[in-house]
Amino acid sequence: MLLARQGVVFTATREHYFPSPDAPTGMAVVDLDGGGRGVFQVADAPPDGLAVGARVRLVWRKYHDAGGFPHYFWKAVADATALAARGAR
């Protein structure tokens, strides 16, 4: 089974202690479509973060640099399709 790349925000927070050049770091626990739950950094979100229940998709993004190499991981971003539908109401 492959990792579902869409889901719903179960809970979210802004971490001020996480070492980041752009603190605070948005984090979200996401219930993935098809089962499973994961903790992901949030990317491309407004300052107040993602709301509980928001549809998100996972994207492959740079996580940090370590040992002289970039490291990548999945990050949660607001689902543009869901945002468009919400804006049309």
C-alpha positions in Angstrom: 0.0 0.0 0.0 1.3 3.4 -0.9 1.2 6.5 1.3 -2.0 8.5 0.6 -1.0 12.0 -0.4 -4.2 13.7 0.8 -5.9 14.0 4.1 -7.6 16.1 6.8 -6.0 18.1 9.6 -6.7 16.4 12.9 -4.8 19.0 15.0 -2.2 21.7 14.3 0.1 23.9 16.2 2.9 26.5 15.7 6.1 25.4 17.4 8.3 28.2 18.6 11.1 26.0 20.0 11.8 24.0 16.8 15.1 25.3 15.3 14.1 27.0 12.1 15.3 30.2 10.3 11.6 31.0 9.8 10.2 30.3 13.3 7.5 29.6 14.3 7.3 26.3 12.5 3.7 25.1 11.6 3.1 21.5 12.4 0.0 19.4 11.7 -1.2 15.9 12.5 -3.0 14.7 9.4 -5.5 11.8 9.1 -4.6 10.4 5.7 -7.2 9.2 3.2 -7.4 5.5 3.3 -6.1 5.2 6.9 -3.1 6.3 8.9 -2.0 9.4 10.7 1.2 11.4 10.4 2.9 14.5 11.8 4.1 16.9 9.1 5.6 20.4 8.8 3.1 22.8 7.2 4.2 24.7 4.1 2.6 27.7 2.2 0.1 28.4 5.0 -1.2 31.6 6.4 0.4 32.8 9.7 -2.5 31.3 11.7 -1.8 27.9 10.1 -4.2 25.3 9.0 -7.6 24.8 10.6 -8.7 21.5 12.1 -10.7 19.7 9.4 -8.9 21.4 6.5 -8.1 19.3 3.5 -4.4 19.1 2.8 -2.1 17.3 0.3 1.4 16.1 0.9 4.2 17.6 -1.2 7.9 16.6 -1.3 9.9 19.6 0.0 13.2 20.5 1.5 13.2 19.8 5.2 16.6 21.1 6.3 20.3 21.0 5.6 22.6 18.7 7.6 26.1 17.4 7.1 26.4 19.6 4.0 23.5 17.9 2.3 19.8 18.9 1.8 17.3 16.6 3.4 13.8 16.3 2.0 10.5 15.0 3.4 6.7 15.3 3.0 5.1 18.6 4.1 1.4 19.4 4.3 -0.1 22.2 2.2 -3.6 23.4 1.9 -5.5 21.5 -0.9 -6.0 24.0 -3.7 -9.1 22.1 -4.9 -10.7 22.4 -1.5 -9.7 26.0 -1.1 -11.3 26.8 -4.5 -14.5 25.0 -3.5 -14.7 26.9 -0.2 -14.1 30.3 -2.1 -17.0 29.5 -4.5 -19.5 29.4 -1.7 
